[in-house]
Amino acid sequence: MKIREIFGDSRFNRRLWHLAWPIALQSLLLASVAAADAFMLGLLEQNAMAAVALAAQISFVMSIFILGIASGGSVLAAQYWGKKDPESLDHIFHIMLRIMTLVDLVFFGASFFIPRQLMMIYSSDGLLIELGGRYLRIAAWSYLLMGISQCYQVFMKISDHARSALYVSSAAVLMNIAFNAVFIFGIGPIPQLRAEGAAIATVISRLAELVICLFLSCRPGYLHPRTANLLKVDSVLSRDFIRISLPLLGASLLWGTGFSAYTAIVGHLGADAAAANSVASVVRDLICCLCNGIAAAGGILLGQELGAGNQEEARRIGIRLRDISFFIGFVSMGMVLLLTTPVVAGLKLTPPAQSYLTGMMLVQAFYMIGRTVNTVMINGIFDSGGDTLFDLYSLVVAMWGISIPVALAGAFYFHWPVLAVYACTCLDELGKIPWVCYHFQKYQWLKNLTRG
């Protein structure tokens, strides 16, 4: 298919880009925090960089819970926004807030009280465990705020205020990066705190993010929870929320813990492998921001059309998103290849770590095709269309049934080289493409979820 055919609908392109660019930029800004941590700590020492990258897996797993809850809320809220039902939107907001607060408290408690035990999941290196544990005990305070902020940002996006969510993230990220520099390197009267400095910067920026969200939500035209309804439970909407969110949460947990397992497997292959993998992961997350934005924006447009009863238009949107996903996949592949040399040369890594990183980047270039296509089609089209179970099934088979067992066997039984084990962790996304395309053609994902 020619590029002109893929991008031929100018009206759809404008609507998609209007939503996608702030979401993609927001995702890029969030990923840039991890990039800043890796870059700044990498300029000082490899062990601090690797320790923080491993410790950050805890917030990554937490973000998976948050993503599952936010995705369920977004799918349901987008359709009720299309239906123009403010009362139901308010109840959905409260459901999300209650669940997010519980998640925040659980992860705060674990990270504050047992940080060393959490670090032992990802590394057997005593120094990495010590450095990462100190980081976690401070960063735990930021976990009290993450879920609540995301509730507000989800409702900004579905109510045509995606730019406001971008501004919130921009302010928080810029503040995080600035304080990273101050606390990691030690500027002025501040001593050089290294890993602990990165944690302090995270806490400050998360607090600022929540304060800005609360301020914006009080402005005219924005959705915000009405305190009178905070403890009221709408049993019908609660059941719908659980029915939609549980498969999404299950899929998010399988995906997130799977990626966390990949990190743990590679992390146990040595400090050099852990350092190289932490850098490769940052590059991957930065480049995936484009497909994340397209998936989220396309899903909102598709959900709004379904909620308004326009099923045929929703089908056409799905077809366009599918075609766009393949184009973006090859663009992402080229970006990884272009970045390989400057990334490897720019950080203070040992020669073995540099060699591992070069190989990982080359493997990752091909992986990006599958990652992009599957993100847009599964998380953008299928989930927003109401087919939230497919992602769960595909992860059970491809990630947990194939990639993780093969990587575990290669690392700890067959003792394969580091790059061979890393390649095993990338099998699932490429392997799912034919299955995903076949499922798309059945159009079972076209479902109107609203009531009344």
Contacts in CASP RR format, 6 or more apart in sequence:
PFRMAT RR
TARGET T0000
AUTHOR 0000-0000-0000
METHOD contacts of the structure
MODEL  1
MKIREIFGDSRFNRRLWHLAWPIALQSLLLASVAAADAFMLGLLEQNAMA
AVALAAQISFVMSIFILGIASGGSVLAAQYWGKKDPESLDHIFHIMLRIM
TLVDLVFFGASFFIPRQLMMIYSSDGLLIELGGRYLRIAAWSYLLMGISQ
CYQVFMKISDHARSALYVSSAAVLMNIAFNAVFIFGIGPIPQLRAEGAAI
ATVISRLAELVICLFLSCRPGYLHPRTANLLKVDSVLSRDFIRISLPLLG
ASLLWGTGFSAYTAIVGHLGADAAAANSVASVVRDLICCLCNGIAAAGGI
LLGQELGAGNQEEARRIGIRLRDISFFIGFVSMGMVLLLTTPVVAGLKLT
PPAQSYLTGMMLVQAFYMIGRTVNTVMINGIFDSGGDTLFDLYSLVVAMW
GISIPVALAGAFYFHWPVLAVYACTCLDELGKIPWVCYHFQKYQWLKNLT
RG
1 323 0 8 1.000
3 327 0 8 1.000
5 323 0 8 1.000
6 320 0 8 1.000
6 323 0 8 1.000
6 324 0 8 1.000
6 327 0 8 1.000
7 13 0 8 1.000
7 324 0 8 1.000
9 320 0 8 1.000
12 301 0 8 1.000
12 317 0 8 1.000
12 320 0 8 1.000
15 301 0 8 1.000
16 294 0 8 1.000
16 297 0 8 1.000
16 298 0 8 1.000
16 301 0 8 1.000
17 297 0 8 1.000
18 162 0 8 1.000
18 297 0 8 1.000
19 157 0 8 1.000
19 162 0 8 1.000
19 296 0 8 1.000
19 297 0 8 1.000
19 298 0 8 1.000
19 300 0 8 1.000
19 301 0 8 1.000
20 293 0 8 1.000
20 294 0 8 1.000
20 296 0 8 1.000
20 297 0 8 1.000
20 298 0 8 1.000
21 293 0 8 1.000
22 162 0 8 1.000
22 163 0 8 1.000
22 165 0 8 1.000
22 166 0 8 1.000
23 157 0 8 1.000
23 162 0 8 1.000
23 165 0 8 1.000
23 166 0 8 1.000
23 292 0 8 1.000
23 293 0 8 1.000
23 296 0 8 1.000
23 297 0 8 1.000
24 289 0 8 1.000
24 290 0 8 1.000
24 292 0 8 1.000
24 293 0 8 1.000
24 294 0 8 1.000
25 166 0 8 1.000
25 170 0 8 1.000
25 289 0 8 1.000
26 165 0 8 1.000
26 166 0 8 1.000
26 169 0 8 1.000
26 170 0 8 1.000
27 288 0 8 1.000
27 289 0 8 1.000
27 292 0 8 1.000
27 293 0 8 1.000
28 286 0 8 1.000
28 289 0 8 1.000
29 166 0 8 1.000
29 169 0 8 1.000
29 170 0 8 1.000
29 173 0 8 1.000
29 174 0 8 1.000
30 169 0 8 1.000
30 173 0 8 1.000
31 282 0 8 1.000
31 285 0 8 1.000
31 286 0 8 1.000
31 288 0 8 1.000
31 289 0 8 1.000
32 173 0 8 1.000
32 177 0 8 1.000
32 286 0 8 1.000
33 173 0 8 1.000
33 176 0 8 1.000
33 177 0 8 1.000
33 180 0 8 1.000
33 202 0 8 1.000
33 205 0 8 1.000
34 53 0 8 1.000
34 56 0 8 1.000
34 281 0 8 1.000
34 282 0 8 1.000
34 285 0 8 1.000
35 282 0 8 1.000
35 285 0 8 1.000
35 286 0 8 1.000
36 176 0 8 1.000
36 177 0 8 1.000
36 180 0 8 1.000
37 49 0 8 1.000
37 52 0 8 1.000
37 53 0 8 1.000
37 56 0 8 1.000
37 180 0 8 1.000
37 198 0 8 1.000
38 49 0 8 1.000
38 52 0 8 1.000
38 53 0 8 1.000
38 278 0 8 1.000
38 279 0 8 1.000
38 282 0 8 1.000
38 347 0 8 1.000
39 347 0 8 1.000
40 180 0 8 1.000
40 181 0 8 1.000
40 184 0 8 1.000
40 185 0 8 1.000
40 198 0 8 1.000
41 48 0 8 1.000
41 49 0 8 1.000
41 52 0 8 1.000
41 184 0 8 1.000
41 194 0 8 1.000
41 195 0 8 1.000
41 198 0 8 1.000
42 48 0 8 1.000
42 49 0 8 1.000
42 347 0 8 1.000
42 348 0 8 1.000
42 349 0 8 1.000
43 347 0 8 1.000
43 348 0 8 1.000
44 184 0 8 1.000
44 185 0 8 1.000
44 194 0 8 1.000
44 348 0 8 1.000
45 194 0 8 1.000
45 348 0 8 1.000
46 271 0 8 1.000
46 275 0 8 1.000
46 348 0 8 1.000
46 349 0 8 1.000
46 350 0 8 1.000
46 353 0 8 1.000
47 127 0 8 1.000
47 128 0 8 1.000
47 131 0 8 1.000
47 271 0 8 1.000
48 131 0 8 1.000
48 194 0 8 1.000
48 195 0 8 1.000
49 275 0 8 1.000
49 278 0 8 1.000
49 347 0 8 1.000
50 128 0 8 1.000
50 271 0 8 1.000
50 274 0 8 1.000
50 275 0 8 1.000
50 278 0 8 1.000
51 119 0 8 1.000
51 123 0 8 1.000
51 127 0 8 1.000
51 128 0 8 1.000
51 129 0 8 1.000
51 130 0 8 1.000
51 131 0 8 1.000
51 132 0 8 1.000
51 133 0 8 1.000
51 135 0 8 1.000
51 195 0 8 1.000
52 131 0 8 1.000
52 132 0 8 1.000
52 135 0 8 1.000
52 195 0 8 1.000
52 198 0 8 1.000
53 274 0 8 1.000
53 275 0 8 1.000
53 277 0 8 1.000
53 278 0 8 1.000
53 281 0 8 1.000
53 282 0 8 1.000
54 119 0 8 1.000
54 122 0 8 1.000
54 123 0 8 1.000
54 128 0 8 1.000
54 132 0 8 1.000
54 263 0 8 1.000
54 267 0 8 1.000
54 274 0 8 1.000
54 278 0 8 1.000
55 115 0 8 1.000
55 118 0 8 1.000
55 119 0 8 1.000
55 122 0 8 1.000
55 131 0 8 1.000
55 132 0 8 1.000
55 133 0 8 1.000
55 135 0 8 1.000
55 136 0 8 1.000
55 139 0 8 1.000
55 195 0 8 1.000
57 122 0 8 1.000
57 260 0 8 1.000
57 263 0 8 1.000
57 264 0 8 1.000
58 107 0 8 1.000
58 110 0 8 1.000
58 111 0 8 1.000
58 118 0 8 1.000
58 136 0 8 1.000
59 107 0 8 1.000
59 139 0 8 1.000
59 142 0 8 1.000
59 143 0 8 1.000
59 146 0 8 1.000
60 256 0 8 1.000
60 259 0 8 1.000
60 260 0 8 1.000
61 107 0 8 1.000
61 256 0 8 1.000
61 257 0 8 1.000
61 260 0 8 1.000
62 103 0 8 1.000
62 107 0 8 1.000
62 143 0 8 1.000
62 146 0 8 1.000
63 146 0 8 1.000
64 252 0 8 1.000
64 253 0 8 1.000
64 255 0 8 1.000
64 256 0 8 1.000
64 257 0 8 1.000
65 103 0 8 1.000
65 107 0 8 1.000
65 249 0 8 1.000
65 252 0 8 1.000
65 253 0 8 1.000
66 100 0 8 1.000
66 103 0 8 1.000
66 146 0 8 1.000
66 147 0 8 1.000
66 150 0 8 1.000
67 252 0 8 1.000
68 245 0 8 1.000
68 248 0 8 1.000
68 249 0 8 1.000
68 250 0 8 1.000
68 251 0 8 1.000
68 252 0 8 1.000
69 96 0 8 1.000
69 99 0 8 1.000
69 100 0 8 1.000
69 103 0 8 1.000
69 245 0 8 1.000
69 249 0 8 1.000
70 96 0 8 1.000
70 150 0 8 1.000
70 151 0 8 1.000
70 154 0 8 1.000
71 245 0 8 1.000
71 248 0 8 1.000
71 252 0 8 1.000
71 379 0 8 1.000
71 383 0 8 1.000
72 241 0 8 1.000
72 244 0 8 1.000
72 245 0 8 1.000
72 248 0 8 1.000
72 249 0 8 1.000
72 383 0 8 1.000
72 388 0 8 1.000
73 92 0 8 1.000
73 95 0 8 1.000
73 96 0 8 1.000
73 154 0 8 1.000
73 241 0 8 1.000
73 244 0 8 1.000
73 245 0 8 1.000
74 154 0 8 1.000
74 157 0 8 1.000
74 158 0 8 1.000
74 296 0 8 1.000
74 300 0 8 1.000
75 244 0 8 1.000
75 248 0 8 1.000
75 303 0 8 1.000
75 383 0 8 1.000
75 384 0 8 1.000
75 385 0 8 1.000
75 386 0 8 1.000
75 388 0 8 1.000
75 449 0 8 1.000
76 92 0 8 1.000
76 237 0 8 1.000
76 240 0 8 1.000
76 241 0 8 1.000
76 244 0 8 1.000
76 449 0 8 1.000
77 89 0 8 1.000
77 92 0 8 1.000
77 93 0 8 1.000
77 154 0 8 1.000
77 155 0 8 1.000
77 158 0 8 1.000
78 158 0 8 1.000
78 299 0 8 1.000
78 300 0 8 1.000
78 303 0 8 1.000
78 304 0 8 1.000
78 307 0 8 1.000
78 384 0 8 1.000
79 303 0 8 1.000
79 304 0 8 1.000
79 306 0 8 1.000
79 307 0 8 1.000
79 448 0 8 1.000
79 449 0 8 1.000
79 450 0 8 1.000
80 88 0 8 1.000
80 89 0 8 1.000
80 92 0 8 1.000
80 307 0 8 1.000
80 450 0 8 1.000
81 89 0 8 1.000
81 158 0 8 1.000
81 159 0 8 1.000
81 304 0 8 1.000
82 303 0 8 1.000
82 304 0 8 1.000
82 307 0 8 1.000
82 308 0 8 1.000
83 307 0 8 1.000
83 308 0 8 1.000
83 450 0 8 1.000
85 450 0 8 1.000
86 223 0 8 1.000
88 234 0 8 1.000
88 237 0 8 1.000
89 155 0 8 1.000
89 223 0 8 1.000
90 223 0 8 1.000
90 225 0 8 1.000
90 226 0 8 1.000
90 229 0 8 1.000
91 229 0 8 1.000
91 232 0 8 1.000
91 234 0 8 1.000
91 237 0 8 1.000
92 237 0 8 1.000
92 241 0 8 1.000
93 151 0 8 1.000
93 155 0 8 1.000
93 223 0 8 1.000
93 224 0 8 1.000
93 225 0 8 1.000
94 225 0 8 1.000
94 229 0 8 1.000
94 230 0 8 1.000
94 232 0 8 1.000
95 234 0 8 1.000
95 237 0 8 1.000
95 238 0 8 1.000
95 241 0 8 1.000
96 151 0 8 1.000
96 154 0 8 1.000
97 148 0 8 1.000
97 151 0 8 1.000
97 225 0 8 1.000
97 230 0 8 1.000
100 147 0 8 1.000
100 148 0 8 1.000
100 150 0 8 1.000
100 151 0 8 1.000
101 147 0 8 1.000
101 148 0 8 1.000
103 147 0 8 1.000
104 143 0 8 1.000
104 144 0 8 1.000
104 145 0 8 1.000
104 146 0 8 1.000
104 147 0 8 1.000
104 148 0 8 1.000
105 144 0 8 1.000
107 140 0 8 1.000
107 143 0 8 1.000
108 140 0 8 1.000
108 141 0 8 1.000
108 143 0 8 1.000
108 144 0 8 1.000
109 140 0 8 1.000
110 118 0 8 1.000
111 118 0 8 1.000
111 136 0 8 1.000
111 137 0 8 1.000
111 139 0 8 1.000
111 140 0 8 1.000
111 143 0 8 1.000
112 136 0 8 1.000
112 137 0 8 1.000
112 140 0 8 1.000
112 141 0 8 1.000
115 132 0 8 1.000
115 133 0 8 1.000
115 134 0 8 1.000
115 135 0 8 1.000
115 136 0 8 1.000
115 137 0 8 1.000
115 140 0 8 1.000
116 129 0 8 1.000
116 130 0 8 1.000
116 133 0 8 1.000
118 133 0 8 1.000
118 136 0 8 1.000
119 128 0 8 1.000
119 129 0 8 1.000
119 132 0 8 1.000
119 133 0 8 1.000
119 136 0 8 1.000
120 129 0 8 1.000
121 264 0 8 1.000
122 260 0 8 1.000
122 263 0 8 1.000
122 264 0 8 1.000
122 267 0 8 1.000
123 129 0 8 1.000
123 264 0 8 1.000
123 267 0 8 1.000
123 268 0 8 1.000
123 274 0 8 1.000
124 268 0 8 1.000
125 270 0 8 1.000
125 271 0 8 1.000
125 274 0 8 1.000
128 271 0 8 1.000
128 274 0 8 1.000
131 195 0 8 1.000
132 195 0 8 1.000
134 195 0 8 1.000
134 196 0 8 1.000
134 199 0 8 1.000
135 195 0 8 1.000
135 196 0 8 1.000
135 198 0 8 1.000
135 199 0 8 1.000
136 199 0 8 1.000
137 199 0 8 1.000
138 196 0 8 1.000
138 197 0 8 1.000
138 199 0 8 1.000
138 200 0 8 1.000
138 203 0 8 1.000
139 199 0 8 1.000
139 202 0 8 1.000
139 203 0 8 1.000
141 203 0 8 1.000
142 199 0 8 1.000
142 202 0 8 1.000
142 203 0 8 1.000
142 205 0 8 1.000
142 206 0 8 1.000
142 207 0 8 1.000
145 206 0 8 1.000
145 207 0 8 1.000
145 209 0 8 1.000
145 210 0 8 1.000
146 206 0 8 1.000
148 210 0 8 1.000
148 213 0 8 1.000
149 168 0 8 1.000
149 206 0 8 1.000
149 209 0 8 1.000
149 210 0 8 1.000
149 213 0 8 1.000
152 168 0 8 1.000
152 213 0 8 1.000
152 214 0 8 1.000
152 216 0 8 1.000
152 217 0 8 1.000
152 224 0 8 1.000
153 165 0 8 1.000
153 168 0 8 1.000
153 169 0 8 1.000
153 213 0 8 1.000
155 217 0 8 1.000
155 222 0 8 1.000
155 223 0 8 1.000
155 224 0 8 1.000
156 162 0 8 1.000
156 164 0 8 1.000
156 165 0 8 1.000
156 168 0 8 1.000
156 216 0 8 1.000
156 222 0 8 1.000
156 223 0 8 1.000
157 165 0 8 1.000
157 296 0 8 1.000
157 300 0 8 1.000
158 300 0 8 1.000
159 221 0 8 1.000
159 222 0 8 1.000
159 223 0 8 1.000
161 216 0 8 1.000
161 222 0 8 1.000
162 297 0 8 1.000
164 216 0 8 1.000
164 222 0 8 1.000
167 212 0 8 1.000
168 209 0 8 1.000
168 212 0 8 1.000
168 213 0 8 1.000
168 216 0 8 1.000
169 209 0 8 1.000
171 208 0 8 1.000
171 209 0 8 1.000
171 212 0 8 1.000
172 205 0 8 1.000
172 206 0 8 1.000
172 208 0 8 1.000
172 209 0 8 1.000
172 212 0 8 1.000
173 205 0 8 1.000
175 201 0 8 1.000
175 204 0 8 1.000
175 205 0 8 1.000
175 208 0 8 1.000
176 201 0 8 1.000
176 202 0 8 1.000
176 204 0 8 1.000
176 205 0 8 1.000
177 201 0 8 1.000
178 201 0 8 1.000
179 197 0 8 1.000
179 200 0 8 1.000
179 201 0 8 1.000
179 204 0 8 1.000
179 205 0 8 1.000
180 197 0 8 1.000
180 198 0 8 1.000
180 201 0 8 1.000
181 187 0 8 1.000
182 190 0 8 1.000
182 201 0 8 1.000
183 190 0 8 1.000
183 193 0 8 1.000
183 196 0 8 1.000
183 197 0 8 1.000
183 198 0 8 1.000
183 200 0 8 1.000
183 201 0 8 1.000
184 192 0 8 1.000
184 193 0 8 1.000
184 194 0 8 1.000
184 197 0 8 1.000
184 198 0 8 1.000
184 201 0 8 1.000
185 192 0 8 1.000
186 192 0 8 1.000
186 193 0 8 1.000
193 200 0 8 1.000
216 222 0 8 1.000
217 223 0 8 1.000
217 224 0 8 1.000
218 224 0 8 1.000
236 451 0 8 1.000
240 449 0 8 1.000
240 451 0 8 1.000
244 386 0 8 1.000
244 388 0 8 1.000
244 449 0 8 1.000
247 388 0 8 1.000
247 389 0 8 1.000
247 391 0 8 1.000
247 392 0 8 1.000
248 383 0 8 1.000
248 388 0 8 1.000
248 391 0 8 1.000
250 392 0 8 1.000
251 388 0 8 1.000
251 391 0 8 1.000
251 392 0 8 1.000
251 395 0 8 1.000
254 392 0 8 1.000
254 395 0 8 1.000
254 396 0 8 1.000
254 399 0 8 1.000
254 400 0 8 1.000
255 391 0 8 1.000
255 395 0 8 1.000
255 399 0 8 1.000
258 399 0 8 1.000
258 400 0 8 1.000
258 404 0 8 1.000
261 404 0 8 1.000
262 403 0 8 1.000
262 404 0 8 1.000
262 407 0 8 1.000
262 425 0 8 1.000
263 277 0 8 1.000
263 281 0 8 1.000
265 404 0 8 1.000
265 407 0 8 1.000
265 408 0 8 1.000
265 411 0 8 1.000
265 421 0 8 1.000
265 425 0 8 1.000
266 273 0 8 1.000
266 274 0 8 1.000
266 277 0 8 1.000
266 411 0 8 1.000
266 418 0 8 1.000
266 421 0 8 1.000
266 422 0 8 1.000
266 425 0 8 1.000
267 273 0 8 1.000
267 274 0 8 1.000
267 277 0 8 1.000
268 411 0 8 1.000
268 412 0 8 1.000
269 411 0 8 1.000
269 418 0 8 1.000
269 421 0 8 1.000
272 349 0 8 1.000
272 350 0 8 1.000
272 352 0 8 1.000
272 353 0 8 1.000
272 356 0 8 1.000
273 353 0 8 1.000
273 356 0 8 1.000
273 418 0 8 1.000
275 349 0 8 1.000
275 350 0 8 1.000
275 353 0 8 1.000
276 349 0 8 1.000
276 353 0 8 1.000
276 354 0 8 1.000
276 356 0 8 1.000
276 357 0 8 1.000
276 360 0 8 1.000
276 418 0 8 1.000
277 356 0 8 1.000
277 360 0 8 1.000
277 422 0 8 1.000
279 343 0 8 1.000
279 347 0 8 1.000
279 349 0 8 1.000
279 357 0 8 1.000
280 357 0 8 1.000
280 360 0 8 1.000
280 361 0 8 1.000
280 364 0 8 1.000
283 336 0 8 1.000
283 339 0 8 1.000
283 343 0 8 1.000
283 361 0 8 1.000
283 364 0 8 1.000
284 336 0 8 1.000
284 364 0 8 1.000
284 367 0 8 1.000
284 368 0 8 1.000
284 371 0 8 1.000
287 332 0 8 1.000
287 335 0 8 1.000
287 336 0 8 1.000
287 339 0 8 1.000
287 368 0 8 1.000
288 332 0 8 1.000
288 368 0 8 1.000
288 371 0 8 1.000
288 372 0 8 1.000
288 375 0 8 1.000
290 328 0 8 1.000
290 331 0 8 1.000
290 332 0 8 1.000
290 372 0 8 1.000
291 325 0 8 1.000
291 328 0 8 1.000
291 329 0 8 1.000
291 332 0 8 1.000
291 371 0 8 1.000
291 372 0 8 1.000
291 375 0 8 1.000
291 376 0 8 1.000
292 375 0 8 1.000
294 321 0 8 1.000
294 324 0 8 1.000
294 325 0 8 1.000
294 328 0 8 1.000
294 376 0 8 1.000
295 321 0 8 1.000
295 375 0 8 1.000
295 376 0 8 1.000
295 379 0 8 1.000
295 380 0 8 1.000
296 379 0 8 1.000
296 380 0 8 1.000
298 317 0 8 1.000
298 321 0 8 1.000
298 376 0 8 1.000
298 380 0 8 1.000
298 381 0 8 1.000
298 384 0 8 1.000
299 321 0 8 1.000
299 380 0 8 1.000
299 381 0 8 1.000
299 383 0 8 1.000
299 384 0 8 1.000
299 385 0 8 1.000
300 384 0 8 1.000
301 317 0 8 1.000
302 314 0 8 1.000
302 317 0 8 1.000
302 318 0 8 1.000
302 321 0 8 1.000
302 380 0 8 1.000
302 381 0 8 1.000
302 384 0 8 1.000
302 385 0 8 1.000
303 314 0 8 1.000
303 384 0 8 1.000
303 385 0 8 1.000
305 311 0 8 1.000
305 313 0 8 1.000
305 314 0 8 1.000
305 317 0 8 1.000
306 314 0 8 1.000
306 384 0 8 1.000
306 385 0 8 1.000
306 386 0 8 1.000
306 446 0 8 1.000
306 447 0 8 1.000
306 448 0 8 1.000
306 449 0 8 1.000
307 448 0 8 1.000
307 449 0 8 1.000
307 450 0 8 1.000
309 448 0 8 1.000
311 446 0 8 1.000
311 448 0 8 1.000
314 385 0 8 1.000
314 446 0 8 1.000
315 443 0 8 1.000
315 446 0 8 1.000
318 381 0 8 1.000
321 376 0 8 1.000
321 377 0 8 1.000
321 380 0 8 1.000
321 381 0 8 1.000
322 376 0 8 1.000
322 377 0 8 1.000
322 381 0 8 1.000
322 437 0 8 1.000
322 440 0 8 1.000
324 376 0 8 1.000
325 372 0 8 1.000
325 373 0 8 1.000
325 375 0 8 1.000
325 376 0 8 1.000
325 377 0 8 1.000
326 369 0 8 1.000
326 373 0 8 1.000
328 372 0 8 1.000
328 376 0 8 1.000
329 368 0 8 1.000
329 369 0 8 1.000
329 370 0 8 1.000
329 371 0 8 1.000
329 372 0 8 1.000
329 373 0 8 1.000
330 369 0 8 1.000
332 368 0 8 1.000
332 369 0 8 1.000
332 371 0 8 1.000
332 372 0 8 1.000
333 365 0 8 1.000
333 366 0 8 1.000
333 368 0 8 1.000
333 369 0 8 1.000
334 365 0 8 1.000
335 368 0 8 1.000
336 361 0 8 1.000
336 364 0 8 1.000
336 365 0 8 1.000
336 368 0 8 1.000
337 361 0 8 1.000
337 362 0 8 1.000
337 365 0 8 1.000
339 361 0 8 1.000
340 358 0 8 1.000
340 361 0 8 1.000
340 362 0 8 1.000
340 365 0 8 1.000
343 357 0 8 1.000
343 361 0 8 1.000
344 354 0 8 1.000
344 357 0 8 1.000
344 358 0 8 1.000
344 361 0 8 1.000
349 357 0 8 1.000
356 418 0 8 1.000
356 419 0 8 1.000
356 422 0 8 1.000
359 419 0 8 1.000
359 422 0 8 1.000
360 419 0 8 1.000
360 422 0 8 1.000
363 419 0 8 1.000
363 422 0 8 1.000
363 423 0 8 1.000
363 426 0 8 1.000
364 426 0 8 1.000
366 426 0 8 1.000
366 430 0 8 1.000
367 426 0 8 1.000
367 429 0 8 1.000
367 430 0 8 1.000
369 430 0 8 1.000
369 433 0 8 1.000
370 429 0 8 1.000
370 430 0 8 1.000
370 431 0 8 1.000
370 432 0 8 1.000
370 433 0 8 1.000
371 429 0 8 1.000
373 433 0 8 1.000
373 436 0 8 1.000
374 394 0 8 1.000
374 429 0 8 1.000
374 432 0 8 1.000
374 433 0 8 1.000
374 436 0 8 1.000
377 436 0 8 1.000
377 437 0 8 1.000
377 440 0 8 1.000
378 390 0 8 1.000
378 391 0 8 1.000
378 394 0 8 1.000
378 436 0 8 1.000
379 391 0 8 1.000
381 440 0 8 1.000
381 445 0 8 1.000
382 388 0 8 1.000
382 390 0 8 1.000
382 391 0 8 1.000
382 439 0 8 1.000
382 440 0 8 1.000
382 445 0 8 1.000
383 391 0 8 1.000
385 445 0 8 1.000
385 446 0 8 1.000
385 447 0 8 1.000
385 449 0 8 1.000
386 445 0 8 1.000
386 447 0 8 1.000
386 449 0 8 1.000
387 444 0 8 1.000
387 445 0 8 1.000
387 447 0 8 1.000
390 439 0 8 1.000
390 445 0 8 1.000
394 432 0 8 1.000
394 435 0 8 1.000
394 436 0 8 1.000
395 428 0 8 1.000
398 427 0 8 1.000
398 428 0 8 1.000
398 429 0 8 1.000
398 431 0 8 1.000
398 432 0 8 1.000
398 435 0 8 1.000
399 428 0 8 1.000
402 427 0 8 1.000
402 428 0 8 1.000
403 424 0 8 1.000
403 425 0 8 1.000
403 426 0 8 1.000
403 427 0 8 1.000
403 428 0 8 1.000
404 425 0 8 1.000
406 424 0 8 1.000
406 427 0 8 1.000
407 421 0 8 1.000
407 424 0 8 1.000
407 425 0 8 1.000
410 416 0 8 1.000
410 420 0 8 1.000
410 421 0 8 1.000
410 424 0 8 1.000
411 421 0 8 1.000
439 445 0 8 1.000
END
